[in-house]
Amino acid sequence: MLKKSAANVVGLALALFFLFPTYWMITSALKPKGTTITSDYDLIPFSATLTNFVTAWTKPGFLSSLGNSLLVTLTAVLAAIVVGITAAVAMSRFAFRGRKSFVLLMLVAQMAPFEALLIPMFLMMRDLQLYEHLSSLVLVYFAVTLPFCAWTLRGFVNGIPIELEEAAMVDGCGRWGAFQKVTLPLLGPGLVATSVFAFITAWNEFLFAKVLIRSQDSETLPVWLSGFQTAFGTDWGGAMAASALFTVPALVFFLIVQRKMVAGVTAGAVKG
Amino acid sequence: MTAVKTTETAAPAGDIPPALPPAVTGGARERRRRGSAFDRSLPYLLLAPALIAILWLIGWPVISVFVTSFRQLNLGELVRGEIVWTGFDNYATVLRDERFWDVSLRTLVFTVSVVVASVGMGLGIALLMRVLTPWVRVALQIAMLCAWAMPILASTTVYQWMFDQNYGILNKTLVRLGFDSFAGYSWFSSGTSTLSVVGLLIVWQAIPFLAFSLYAGLVGIPRDLYEAAGIDGATGWQTFRAVTWPEIKSLLMMVTFLSTLWDFKVFAQIWVFREGGPSGESTTLPVLQYLEGIAKSHFGVAAAISVLMMVILGLITFQYLRKLLQTEEGKI
């Protein structure tokens, strides 16, 4: 029993270790103006106010970069999911020449080190005259998330028995009808999980957002936040409030699919 | 987060005997029905958008980075649209530069340390979670979820604030504990110190994924294996070696591989802390590539660095990648 309580103590200490930055972000953000930067020891806050959130929200660039981030991320993810589903259905439901190579291509493509493709991507976007344009980011995030979406959705489609579709087709549904009425609804949870993964990848992305967009009006939130010192100076309270606002969408999505993302990897492990 | 993951529902699909994957049975019926030309071309039509996108947005850049690495391409050539071939000059420039070797070595040491630390602690926490009282386990899981979900730029900002020289909570705490020398101590005065903080941040944020997935693997190990080991009188370590390790090894390899891919190319955290400084001491390969290519507009040289980056990454992961492809090929 002593061993068990020792383990529990270690477990709780680790929980504090993981939780502390979130705690510190929120409490710093809630501190009244002028009390954040202090030599006093203020681990536990005594008063709370939302002024920092108002400051962050109304800072020039915050709302526009939030809007840009949402626009770019959602567009890219939507495109990746739609294109990913069609590819997943093809890989999972049809036998055709070249199927195996295509599946392997998807597997390899999701390991492509995108960071190492920075220079050609930059040159390509410049040639396409998309440099400084949000659509360049949409294209990059679409490309980054597509192989992953197609691969994961293929797994989900494989999990739906083909007999269900066939039964619908016997009952007079066309191929499209069977897909729309049988497969698509069953694919729901898989679609949610996959889009959240893709969303978080794009939501976090920094390097391409920094390189491909230089005008302030088109910045995304990570880039805007990385330059917070120009916006906030040493106003750490405001910076923490902005970070907290940036975290909310990701946290909400994480909570939705937490269980799914955990069990995921086990199936893909290489034996031996 | 881009990762090699199949999904929960994919697992049952694996139970179908390999001789009869759904696609093949479906396809066989297709042929018997003597489908129309449209039916036969349907899979290709469905694949076309994805294939075009991948060839255009991944395949072409991969070719282009090799081609660019043999060109002299600075701002002048770019603006004039000139094509100047220089053979291996860019590679010679890069490889003769002592800084490149320093940076490569630093990147390797950094990647290996971060991967070993995060996978090791991830495994430790996964093992620990099995013996925790349920409410403690849930508390730990929620705490890890918070760390995991925080966007990279948000956590980087929070760490900057915690490690702040004058008002950071860490220095204040250390002073309060009696370490007076930490008053006004700068954690970013040397490259090693800066990279240690970056490493801590990355490990802190990487552990949750590792711990959760390894824990899921541990939970899947049949109970009777442990009972049998207990009856045979095995010690804790012997049980780990004989029962846990063989069951978890492949999963562990998988997450180590993924961590290597992710940690090798870290850019945001390093850049945001000190832009690779002080005086270039925390510069890693992705930062070097950015500095050469984007900041200095030496696109040819930067492309050579990118190619060398891919070569290094390829060398580290080659063995595992080959095995992974073979296994997956067998499964398809």
Interface residues (C-beta under 8 A of the other chain):
Chain A: K3 K4 A7 N8 V10 G11 L12 L14 A15 L16 F17 F18 L19 P21 T22 W24 M25 S28 T36 I37 T38 S39 Y41 L43 V83 G84 T86 A87 V89 A90 M91 S92 R93 F94 A95 F96 R99 K100 F102 V103 L104 L105 M106 L107 V108 A109 Q110 M111 A112 P113 F114 E115 A116 L117 L118 I119 P120 M121 F122 L123 M124 R126 L139 V140 F142 A143 V144 T145 L146 P147 F148 A150 W151 T152 G155 F156 N158 G159 I160 P161 I162 E166 R175 P189 G190 A193 F197 I200 T201 W203 N204 F206 L207 K210 V211 L221 P222 L225 S226 F228 W236 A239 M240 A242 S243 A244 F246 T247 A250 L251 F254 L255 Q258 K260 M261 V262 A263 G264 V265 T266 A267 G268 A269 V270 K271 G272
Chain B: M1 T2 A3 V4 K5 T6 T7 E8 T9 A10 A11 P12 A13 G14 P21 P22 A23 V24 T25 G26 G27 A28 R29 E30 L42 P43 Y44 L46 L47 P49 A50 L51 A53 I54 L57 I58 W60 P61 V62 S64 V65 T68 L78 I125 L128 M129 V131 L132 T133 V136 R137 A139 L140 I142 A143 M144 L145 C146 A147 W148 A149 M150 P151 I152 L153 A154 S155 T156 T157 V158 Y159 W161 M162 D164 N166 Y167 I169 K172 T173 R176 W204 I207 P208 F209 F212 S213 Y215 A216 G217 G220 S250 L251 M253 M254 V255 L258 L261 F264 K265 F267 A268 W271 V272 P286 Q289 Y290 G293 I294 F299 A302 A303 S306 V307 M309 M310 L313 Y320 L321 K323 L324 L325 T327 E328 E329 I332
